[in-house]
Amino acid sequence: LGTHTVRIANMSACESETSETACGFVVEFADIITQHAMNSTGTNVGGWKASEMRTYVNGTIYNALPSELQNVIVSTKVISGHGSTSGETNFETQDKLYLLNAQEVWSTNDRDTSVGTSKQLDYYKNQGVTASSYAGAIKQYNGRNSYWWLRSAISSNAYAFLYVVSGGRWDGTRAGNSNGVSPAFRIA
């Protein structure tokens, strides 16, 4: 997958959050490292937990990292939102690598059921990223601003996940679309 830059996304502790994805020392890829569909079937049923993306990120991408880095990445409790499928509630997984959710980037989002389980990462807070000021959420792929996935299934349907558009705002798109992948992880 090439050589990529990472940045410190968070250093502050969590207080009441149930997801550990914004707790302590969090590192994220500064830009998009590859492109991939969330699910080839075009569904958000089962959310991040059941997604092909989760398997890809924690398999192919994790295995491509240097062993020295793999040795310091800790397993993280990840809470992710669900779609509109009857009976689904937020999902919990244990992951080495994970995608961010809407709250971790913009601090709020009315289409992500997992809002309230995490907090805005220090990096995005310091960049002043909000729902109306979002240039600090822009990431690039091959030198151009591009779309990148979040782990949150959109709560109003059974086929889309949230993602960051090339200008930094959030939107939703079909799970079968290929968008940027820019994982985060925690270090012990």
PyMOL commands that set and color helices and strands:
alter all, ss='L'
color gray80, all
select helices_A, chain A and resi 47-50+52-64+67-70+102-106+122-126+135-137
alter helices_A, ss='H'
color red, helices_A
select strands_A, chain A and resi 6-10+26-29+34-37+73-74+76-80+91-95+139-141+144-146+148-153+160-164+170-174+178-181+184-187
alter strands_A, ss='S'
color yellow, strands_A
deselect
rebuild
show_as cartoon
